């Protein structure tokens, strides 16, 4: 059996399975408290991981991490949500703490590999995967194998800078189009005119604390006719569609798979406008060359991909 671990900005998941892509057993899901930093997450992994290994014949561990990693040496580079992950030897730490060989992969790469092998991209030669949630990531899978680039970091869709005026590393597709990016844009519009009817509605939903505003709140408000919330989604979908079109133009995948929490808000708010903007910005000869699909493996997709890489390492 294999142990899969997903480390995100808001959640931590661990599970075991007999085979990658197969049924998950003994799934553990824990909340992440970003203010407590990476050390608290490592404590949670040690406690839950030791129990799972004691109860199941685990052979190897695969870890999907929510941020850029150096997979070749098993080190995290940074987390954009939780402090304490800068240049951390996570694969070695897992091996020392849990007593089994471990491999490390970026969570988007893990999810992309799983969707290409077991999910919405199964059977396709070239699959590009992107998740839109608290952050935005990307992964390219060619004939069932991850493309990692020349230095181990590739397909970082969320870190494209959308436009020539974006001269700062903080002005990225992720900063505009992720769930957190949409909420930040809405907070800015609320601050400009807090007495507007739409702003008052959003403040009511977040109990008067704009920092608590989430993409889910915006989605609910937009569905109920809040034009400020609808505008936040419109702007985010335009940036995201533009970014996907650039990747399609460069990589010419057969299938583009979209996952992450933002993708779950539905056809009208997300998928239809993203499709329209992809069509607007993509290289015209490629418009009919790919299919755009929602991810099929749900919230456990990173675990499946991490375990697949753990199995390959044996």
MIBAMAR-109914 format. One record per residue (C-alpha): x, y, z. Coordinates in steps of 0.5 Angstrom, whole numbers. Layout:
<<X,Y,Z>> ...
//
This chain:
<<0,0,0>> <<2,7,-1>> <<1,13,4>> <<-1,20,0>> <<0,27,4>> <<-3,33,1>> <<-1,40,4>> <<-5,46,2>> <<-6,53,5>> <<-12,51,8>> <<-13,43,9>> <<-8,37,10>> <<-10,31,8>> <<-7,24,9>> <<-10,17,6>> <<-7,10,4>> <<-9,6,-2>> <<-7,-1,-5>> <<-6,2,-12>> <<-5,9,-15>> <<-11,11,-17>> <<-15,6,-13>> <<-20,6,-8>> <<-17,11,-2>> <<-17,8,5>> <<-17,11,12>> <<-18,18,9>> <<-16,24,14>> <<-17,31,13>> <<-15,36,18>> <<-15,44,18>> <<-9,48,17>> <<-8,54,21>> <<-3,59,17>> <<-2,63,23>> <<1,57,27>> <<6,56,21>> <<9,50,18>> <<11,47,25>> <<4,45,27>> <<3,42,20>> <<9,37,21>> <<6,36,28>> <<0,34,25>> <<3,30,19>> <<7,26,24>> <<1,24,29>> <<-3,22,23>> <<2,19,19>> <<5,14,24>> <<-2,12,26>> <<-4,10,19>> <<3,7,18>> <<2,3,24>> <<-5,0,21>> <<-3,-1,14>> <<3,-4,10>> <<5,2,7>> <<11,1,3>> <<13,9,1>> <<10,16,2>> <<8,21,-4>> <<7,28,-2>> <<4,34,-6>> <<6,40,-3>> <<2,47,-4>> <<8,51,-7>> <<14,51,-11>> <<19,45,-10>> <<25,42,-12>> <<23,35,-13>> <<30,32,-15>> <<32,34,-8>> <<26,33,-4>> <<26,40,-2>> <<20,45,-1>> <<22,52,-4>> <<16,57,-1>> <<9,57,1>> <<5,63,-1>> <<0,62,5>> <<4,59,10>> <<11,61,13>> <<16,56,15>> <<17,52,9>> <<23,56,6>> <<28,51,3>> <<25,45,8>> <<28,38,6>> <<21,35,7>> <<22,29,3>> <<28,27,8>> <<24,30,14>> <<18,25,12>> <<23,19,11>> <<26,21,18>> <<20,22,22>> <<15,16,19>> <<21,11,17>> <<19,10,10>> <<22,13,3>> <<18,19,1>> <<18,23,-6>> <<16,30,-6>> <<12,34,-12>> <<8,40,-13>> <<1,39,-11>> <<-1,42,-18>> <<4,37,-21>> <<1,31,-17>> <<-6,33,-19>> <<-5,34,-26>> <<-1,27,-27>> <<-7,24,-23>> <<-12,27,-28>> <<-8,25,-34>> <<-8,18,-32>> <<-14,16,-28>> <<-19,22,-29>> <<-21,27,-34>> <<-15,26,-39>> <<-15,19,-39>> <<-13,16,-46>> <<-10,23,-48>> <<-3,24,-51>> <<-2,31,-48>> <<-6,34,-42>> <<-5,40,-39>> <<-8,41,-32>> <<-10,47,-28>> <<-13,48,-21>> <<-16,55,-19>> <<-17,55,-12>> <<-14,59,-6>> <<-8,59,-11>> <<-7,57,-19>> <<-3,52,-21>> <<-1,48,-28>> <<2,41,-30>> <<3,38,-37>> <<3,31,-37>> <<6,28,-44>> <<4,20,-45>> <<3,19,-38>> <<9,23,-35>> <<10,29,-32>> <<14,35,-36>> <<18,38,-30>> <<22,43,-35>> <<30,44,-35>> <<30,45,-27>> <<24,42,-24>> <<19,47,-24>> <<15,48,-30>> <<8,50,-32>> <<7,55,-27>> <<1,58,-30>> <<-1,62,-24>> <<5,66,-24>> <<5,69,-31>> <<4,76,-31>> <<-2,78,-35>> <<0,84,-39>> <<6,89,-40>> <<4,93,-35>> <<5,88,-30>> <<12,89,-28>> <<12,86,-21>> <<13,79,-19>> <<7,80,-15>> <<2,82,-21>> <<1,75,-23>> <<-5,71,-26>> <<-6,68,-19>> <<-6,75,-16>> <<-12,77,-20>> <<-16,70,-21>> <<-15,66,-15>> <<-20,65,-10>> <<-16,70,-6>> <<-15,74,-11>> <<-22,75,-13>> <<-24,77,-6>> <<-18,82,-5>> <<-21,85,-11>> <<-28,85,-8>> <<-25,88,-2>> <<-22,94,-6>> <<-29,95,-9>> <<-32,95,-2>> <<-27,100,0>> <<-28,105,-5>> <<-36,106,-4>> <<-38,102,2>> <<-45,105,2>> <<-46,102,-4>> <<-52,97,-4>> <<-48,91,-7>> <<-42,93,-2>> <<-47,93,4>> <<-49,86,2>> <<-42,83,2>> <<-41,86,8>> <<-47,83,11>> <<-44,76,8>> <<-38,77,12>> <<-40,80,18>> <<-38,86,17>> <<-30,84,17>> <<-28,84,9>> <<-22,80,11>> <<-27,74,12>> <<-30,75,5>> <<-29,69,1>> <<-30,67,-7>> <<-35,62,-4>> <<-39,68,-1>> <<-38,72,-8>> <<-41,66,-12>> <<-47,66,-7>> <<-48,74,-8>> <<-47,74,-16>> <<-52,68,-16>> <<-57,73,-13>> <<-55,78,-17>> <<-50,82,-14>> <<-46,86,-19>> <<-40,87,-15>> <<-39,80,-14>> <<-41,78,-21>> <<-36,84,-23>> <<-30,80,-19>> <<-32,74,-22>> <<-32,77,-29>> <<-25,80,-29>> <<-22,74,-26>> <<-25,69,-31>> <<-22,74,-36>> <<-15,73,-34>> <<-15,66,-33>> <<-18,65,-40>> <<-12,69,-42>> <<-7,65,-39>> <<-10,58,-41>> <<-10,61,-48>> <<-3,62,-48>> <<-1,55,-45>> <<-5,52,-50>> <<-2,56,-56>> <<5,54,-53>> <<3,47,-52>> <<-2,45,-56>> <<-5,40,-51>> <<-11,35,-53>> <<-14,36,-47>> <<-15,42,-42>> <<-17,39,-35>> <<-19,45,-30>> <<-20,43,-22>> <<-20,47,-16>> <<-25,50,-11>> <<-27,56,-16>> <<-28,51,-22>> <<-34,48,-17>> <<-38,54,-17>> <<-42,52,-24>> <<-42,53,-31>> <<-45,60,-31>> <<-40,64,-27>> <<-34,60,-28>> <<-34,55,-34>> <<-38,59,-39>> <<-34,65,-39>> <<-27,62,-38>> <<-29,58,-45>> <<-31,64,-48>> <<-24,68,-46>> <<-20,62,-48>> <<-23,62,-55>> <<-22,70,-55>> <<-15,69,-54>> <<-12,63,-56>> <<-8,62,-63>> <<-14,61,-68>> <<-12,55,-72>> <<-12,51,-65>> <<-19,53,-63>> <<-22,46,-65>> <<-16,42,-63>> <<-17,41,-56>> <<-23,39,-51>> <<-24,43,-44>> <<-26,39,-38>> <<-27,39,-31>> <<-23,35,-27>> <<-26,28,-25>> <<-23,26,-19>> <<-25,31,-14>> <<-22,33,-7>> <<-17,27,-7>> <<-14,28,-14>> <<-7,30,-11>> <<-7,24,-6>> <<-8,20,-12>> <<-2,23,-16>> <<3,23,-10>> <<2,16,-9>> <<3,14,-17>> <<10,18,-16>> <<11,14,-9>> <<10,7,-13>> <<14,9,-19>> <<20,11,-14>> <<20,3,-11>> 
//
